[in-house]
Amino acid sequence: MNRNIIACSVILAAVFGQVIAQRNPCQGIPDGAFVNDFASCEGYFLCLLGQPTPAQCPPGFYFNEAQQLCDFPQNVFCHVCNQQAGVQLFPHPTVCEQFITCSNGISFIGTCNQGETYDVELQACKHEARVECQRVRCPTIDNPNVVVFIPGTQSCEEYFLCQAGTPVQRFCAPGLHWNRVAERCDFPESANCPL
């Protein structure tokens, strides 16, 4: 019962926070500070006189709000939600005990209790003996001769690229889907996306 109350409180706090952020991401933020643009891992806002000025990190870097700088993707948790309204749950791409919650466009990682695994079909944590989970793990050390891709979990356009042991979210160009067999973006009729 307490777990459900805590989960509802977290979701309501995230929803309330997003409503405020939609009005003005710089509301209550000191001048000269940078804040996340949750619609893009590379995007951020500079707050001056309470007003947001959009900016973007150079290609290959994600904005790290905690450090107030553009950083390597493996150092930043960023998951762009495909829906900007409502709450959606997705399995973590590589860790069976974790899941990703998207609440009104803002994402965060949830972790099941010890001995539990996230059940994709039920969208809930269950005892690990009752859940079959076989996720591909990113290698901890990159091999420059082998690129490791992981299929997406929330849409046909999404896929992950392993970088320094971390799955980095990527998207195919509009109109294309991730082809799990060929490991490339492809026409939808060739990709046969199961999502």
C-alpha angles and dihedrals in degrees: 000000000000089000091057091049091050092047091050091048092052092049093047091048090051092048092048091047091051093051089056092044091052090059095048126340089204096056107129093003119125120248114271095025123125124224134191124267099214092200092069134028090216095046130091141155131239110218116218123164088348093302126115121233111193119232137166137216119240116270112288096027133097126208113256107201094186091057094034093229146089108271143177111284093241089062095054131063105221127157118169110216116224092215124052095198133057131009125293130177124209133178116255106255095236111010118072094199094056137068136185121238119201112197115180092328097316118109133202137166121253124198126209121230117271110286093023132106129199111257109213096200096047093036090223140099114263135176107290092237090062096050127069109211125170109166125169112246122215113243111252092227120046118234106211089210095054124055113199118210128185122198118247125259104205106040144005091249094056127091136154131234117205113233122173092338094311128108107233115202117236135170133214119240115275112287095023130100131206110261106214094196099046092033095225141094109276144165111291093243090056097040095057092199111202095207 
